[in-house]
C-alpha cells in the first residue's frame, strides 16, 4: 500500500512571536519617548532666549529717546506681545541692579506651556549689561547653583 504523507505549511506568525515583537516595541518606546520630550523642550528654549535678546535690544533705542527703560514690553518698537513668538514663554521686564527702571532692567522669560514648565530650565534672565542668568533644577528636582544653571540653560 502506498501512503503519501502531506505536510501542511502555514504562513504567518505565532502568537508568541507577535507578543515578543510588541514587548520589544513597548520597551523601546518607554526609553525613547522621555528622551524625545527632553530634547524637544531643549529646542524650545531658543524661543525664550531669542525673545529676551530681542526685548533687551529694543530697550536701548527706547532709552535713547525717553531717557528711561520701560517695563511694558509692548511699548518697545517691534515687540507686539509679551509672549514669545512660539508661545512657549512669557516675557517680563523689571528694574535691574540699580532698583530703578530709569537706569537698569532685567528681562525674564518664564515657561508658559505645561511642557516647558517641566524643563530643567525654569526661567532665563538678561540684564541691560548683558548679564545672563537662569534658574534651573537637576534631574532630582534640586535647585542648581547660579553658575550651573547658567551653563545648563544658556550653554555658555
Number of C-alpha atoms within 10 A of each C-alpha: 3 4 5 6 6 6 6 6 6 6 6 8 8 8 9 9 11 12 11 11 11 12 12 12 12 12 10 11 12 11 11 11 11 11 11 11 15 15 12 14 18 16 10 18 21 16 18 26 20 14 23 27 16 14 23 23 15 18 24 16 14 16 16 10 9 11 12 17 27 21 18 13 21 13 15 22 13 11 16 12 15 18 21 23 15 11 15 23 27 20 23 18 24 18 19 18 14 10 11 13 17 16 16 20 25 24 25 23 27 21 24 15 12 9 14 21 16 14 23 21 24 17 22 26 24 22 21 19 12 12 9 18 21 23 21 23 18 15 9 6 9 9 14 17 14 13 12 17 23 20 14 18 24 17 8 7
